[in-house]
Amino acid sequence: MMSTFSAFTNRNFRFCWASNISLYISRWMQMTTLSWFVFDQTESAFMVSLIGFFGLAPLMFFGLFGGVIADFFNKKVLIIISQIITFSGAAVMTFLLLFDLLQLWHVYVAIFVPGVSWALDMPSRRALVMDILGPDRITNGISLDAVGMHTSKMIGPATAGALIAFTGVLGTYVFMSVIIFVGTVSIFQVNMNQDDFDQRNKNHFSVLSAIKFFFIELGDAFKYALNNQTIFAVLVITFFMNLLLFPYMQMVSIISKEVLSVGPLLMGILMASDGFGALIGSTALASKSKMEFHGRYYLYGSILSLSGLLLFGISDIYFISMILLFALGLGTSGFGTMQSVIVLLVSKKEFRGRCMGLVTLCIGAAPVGSIILGLSSEMFSTSNALIINSAIGLVLVIISGYKMTSIRGRIIPDN
């Protein structure tokens, strides 16, 4: 049991973890709340899909930049700035709701703003865990971070569903603002030496030199990833999963209402079943003191989650749909945890932030997937669109795992 939670013996990791989980809970609460609100107002699957698009589009445009700055600037400061931006966005939404000023376009701005923050600080958050714990404990640290992420995936939607049912959208945003504030205070408590980040940034203050520097470093990161089959395999599978699997999240509100005929409370519980499966899986991974074949958990977890989504698209029974989302979540625990662990372990120290930025860029396929899923839902029904997405995803991920054999082999850390 102690080995499962060994990373928590580090004070800095405890506060970093608390900050991260606050961010995760607020994102899931916001995604659930706004998806329900938009479908309730418009009854349009496409308009709901725009929630996913605007929430994740920043990853396409800013993810790589976040990876570069994670390698050259103080990660703690970057995360603090991000948290303040996210809190400000939630506070503005609370004000608009309180005075009945909210319009539909405000919703898309509200999900876009924290999306920008997430794109810029996600590489820093994961790289900071590596700085705090080192390569020997990084698997445990990222697994516990995944436990927090998946706990939030259970708590966030369930809490949002309950608050929508009993207090409305305003009550949800008030609670969300408090959660984000707690996370901001937590990251301030992380004590990192100012010399713990690369000092090369001091030579790149002018705008022109910074732009030139960015593209040079970006080019180096692409070359490095292309020449490392393990990292490249992670990037390819991450791209397919975010394009074809994860856009389902916004559509659960539509399935709940149109196929399963349940309200916001049961919708929140349905979405929480996914998080519960992911929590069980990530806790089991955190319990493993030694691991060599990280890529197998990553690959087979991806296949399990896509299979769960395919069957979820077929189901029209609430209880069975809960079980299938539980299985989907179990699969995503292997995918989500090992995605970062593998990249952080096999990449050289000077490339870690930029490699995580490339992962963020691949996650940026999700907004494109959201638009495609929204359009296909309007054409074929939401259930059929999920079936089509998951079937294509299964084929592509299986082929990728078969062709890039290193992802199934032993992962050797680059110290």
Residue pairs with C-beta under 8 A, 6 or more apart in sequence:
3 140
3 287
3 289
4 140
4 283
4 286
4 287
5 144
5 286
6 137
6 140
7 13
7 17
7 133
7 137
7 140
7 141
7 144
8 14
8 17
8 144
10 132
10 133
11 191
12 132
12 190
12 191
12 192
13 129
13 132
13 133
13 141
13 144
15 186
15 187
15 189
15 190
16 125
16 128
16 129
16 132
16 186
16 187
16 190
17 144
17 145
17 148
18 182
18 183
18 186
19 79
19 83
19 183
19 184
19 186
19 187
19 190
20 125
20 145
20 148
20 149
20 183
21 148
21 149
21 151
21 152
21 183
22 179
22 180
22 182
22 183
22 184
22 186
23 83
23 86
23 118
23 180
23 183
24 148
24 149
24 152
24 153
24 156
25 152
25 155
25 156
25 159
25 179
26 86
26 90
26 114
26 156
26 176
26 179
26 180
26 183
27 114
27 118
27 152
27 156
28 152
28 153
28 155
28 156
28 157
28 160
28 271
28 275
29 156
29 157
29 159
29 160
29 172
29 175
29 176
29 179
30 90
30 110
30 111
30 114
30 160
30 176
31 51
31 52
31 55
31 111
31 156
31 157
31 249
31 250
32 156
32 157
32 160
32 161
32 253
32 267
32 268
32 271
33 160
33 163
33 164
33 169
33 172
33 173
33 176
34 51
34 107
34 110
34 111
35 48
35 51
35 249
35 250
35 252
35 253
36 160
36 161
36 164
36 253
36 264
36 267
37 107
37 169
38 44
38 47
38 48
38 50
38 51
38 104
38 107
39 45
39 47
39 48
39 253
39 254
39 257
41 104
42 48
42 104
44 378
45 251
45 254
45 374
45 377
45 378
45 382
46 374
46 375
46 377
46 378
47 104
47 374
48 250
48 251
48 253
48 254
48 374
49 247
49 250
49 251
49 370
49 371
49 373
49 374
49 375
49 377
50 108
50 370
50 371
50 374
51 107
51 108
51 111
51 250
51 370
52 247
52 249
52 250
52 366
52 367
52 369
52 370
52 373
53 367
53 368
53 370
53 371
53 374
54 108
54 109
54 111
54 112
54 115
54 367
55 111
55 112
55 114
55 115
55 367
56 115
56 242
56 363
56 364
56 366
56 367
56 370
57 112
57 115
57 364
57 367
58 112
58 115
58 116
58 118
58 119
58 120
58 364
59 115
59 118
59 119
59 360
59 361
59 363
59 364
59 366
59 367
60 361
60 364
60 365
60 367
60 368
61 119
61 364
62 116
62 119
62 120
63 119
63 122
63 123
63 357
63 360
63 361
63 363
63 364
64 218
64 221
64 354
64 357
64 358
64 360
64 361
65 119
65 120
65 214
65 357
66 119
66 120
66 121
66 122
66 123
66 124
66 357
66 360
67 123
67 221
67 353
67 354
67 355
67 356
67 357
67 358
67 360
67 361
68 214
68 217
68 218
68 221
68 353
68 354
68 357
69 78
69 120
69 124
69 353
70 78
70 123
70 124
70 127
70 352
70 353
70 354
70 356
70 357
71 127
71 198
71 217
71 350
71 351
71 352
71 353
71 354
72 197
72 198
72 200
72 201
72 204
72 353
73 197
73 201
74 192
74 194
74 196
74 197
75 124
75 125
75 127
75 128
75 131
75 192
75 197
76 128
76 187
76 190
76 192
78 120
78 121
78 124
79 121
79 124
79 125
79 128
79 187
80 184
80 187
80 188
81 121
82 117
82 118
82 120
82 121
83 117
83 180
83 183
83 184
83 187
84 184
85 113
85 114
85 116
85 117
86 113
86 114
86 117
86 118
86 180
87 177
87 180
87 181
87 184
88 113
89 110
89 113
89 114
90 110
90 114
90 173
90 176
90 177
90 180
91 177
92 110
93 102
93 106
93 110
93 173
94 170
94 173
94 174
94 177
95 101
96 102
96 106
97 169
97 170
97 173
98 170
119 360
119 364
122 356
122 360
123 353
123 354
123 356
123 357
123 359
123 360
124 353
126 142
126 145
126 340
126 344
126 356
127 344
127 352
127 353
127 356
128 190
128 192
129 138
129 141
129 142
129 145
130 138
130 141
130 344
130 352
131 192
131 196
132 141
132 190
132 192
133 140
133 141
135 344
135 345
135 413
135 415
138 341
138 344
138 345
139 285
139 288
139 291
139 294
139 341
139 345
140 286
140 289
142 337
142 340
142 341
142 344
143 282
143 283
143 285
143 286
143 288
143 337
143 341
144 282
144 286
146 278
146 282
146 285
146 286
146 333
146 336
146 337
147 279
147 282
147 283
147 286
149 278
149 282
149 336
150 275
150 278
150 279
150 281
150 282
150 329
150 332
150 333
150 336
151 275
151 279
152 275
153 271
153 272
153 274
153 275
153 278
153 279
153 329
154 272
154 273
154 274
154 275
154 276
154 278
154 279
155 272
155 275
156 275
157 267
157 268
157 271
157 272
157 275
158 268
158 269
158 271
158 272
159 175
159 268
160 172
160 268
161 264
161 265
161 266
161 267
161 268
161 269
161 271
162 265
162 268
163 171
163 172
163 175
164 172
164 264
164 265
164 268
165 263
165 264
165 265
198 350
203 209
204 210
204 213
217 354
218 354
220 351
220 354
221 351
221 354
221 355
221 357
221 358
222 358
224 231
224 347
224 348
224 351
224 354
224 355
225 231
225 232
225 235
225 355
225 358
226 232
228 346
228 347
229 404
229 405
229 406
229 407
230 295
230 342
230 346
230 404
230 406
230 407
230 411
231 342
231 343
231 346
231 347
231 355
231 358
232 404
233 295
233 400
233 401
233 404
233 406
233 407
234 298
234 339
234 342
234 343
234 359
234 407
235 358
235 359
235 362
236 362
236 400
236 404
237 298
237 299
237 302
237 335
237 397
237 400
237 401
237 407
238 339
238 359
238 362
238 363
239 362
239 365
240 365
240 393
240 396
240 397
240 400
241 302
241 305
241 306
241 335
241 393
241 397
242 362
242 363
242 364
242 365
242 366
242 369
243 365
243 366
243 368
243 369
243 372
243 393
244 306
244 369
244 389
244 390
244 392
244 393
244 396
245 302
245 305
245 306
245 309
245 332
245 389
245 390
245 393
246 366
246 369
247 366
247 369
247 370
247 372
247 373
247 389
248 309
248 312
248 373
248 386
248 389
249 271
250 370
251 373
251 377
251 382
251 385
251 386
252 267
252 270
252 271
252 325
253 267
254 377
254 382
255 312
255 321
255 382
255 383
255 386
256 262
256 263
256 266
256 267
256 270
257 267
258 382
259 316
259 382
259 383
260 266
260 270
260 316
260 317
260 318
260 321
262 270
262 318
266 318
269 322
270 318
270 321
270 322
270 325
271 325
273 322
273 323
273 325
273 326
273 329
274 325
274 326
274 328
274 329
274 332
275 329
276 326
276 329
277 325
277 326
277 327
277 328
277 329
277 330
277 331
277 332
277 333
278 329
278 330
278 332
278 333
278 336
279 329
279 333
280 330
280 333
281 301
281 329
281 330
281 331
281 332
281 333
281 334
281 337
282 333
282 336
282 337
284 333
285 291
285 297
285 333
285 334
285 337
285 338
291 297
292 410
292 411
293 408
293 409
293 410
293 411
294 338
294 341
294 342
294 345
294 411
295 338
295 342
295 406
295 407
295 408
295 409
295 411
296 408
297 334
297 337
297 338
298 334
298 335
298 338
298 339
298 342
298 407
299 397
299 401
299 407
299 408
300 331
300 334
301 330
301 331
301 332
301 333
301 334
301 335
301 338
302 331
302 334
302 335
302 397
302 401
303 331
303 394
303 397
303 398
303 401
304 327
304 328
304 330
304 331
304 334
305 327
305 328
305 329
305 330
305 331
305 332
305 335
306 331
306 390
306 393
306 394
306 397
307 327
307 331
307 390
307 394
308 324
308 325
308 327
308 328
308 329
308 330
308 331
309 324
309 328
309 386
309 389
309 390
309 393
310 386
310 387
310 390
310 391
310 394
311 324
312 321
312 324
312 325
312 328
312 386
313 383
313 384
313 385
313 386
313 387
313 390
314 383
314 387
315 321
315 324
316 383
339 359
340 356
340 359
342 411
343 352
343 355
343 356
343 359
344 352
344 355
344 356
345 411
345 413
345 414
346 411
346 412
346 413
346 414
347 355
347 414
348 414
349 414
369 389
372 389
373 385
373 386
373 389
376 384
376 385
376 388
376 389
377 385
379 385
380 388
400 407
401 407
401 408
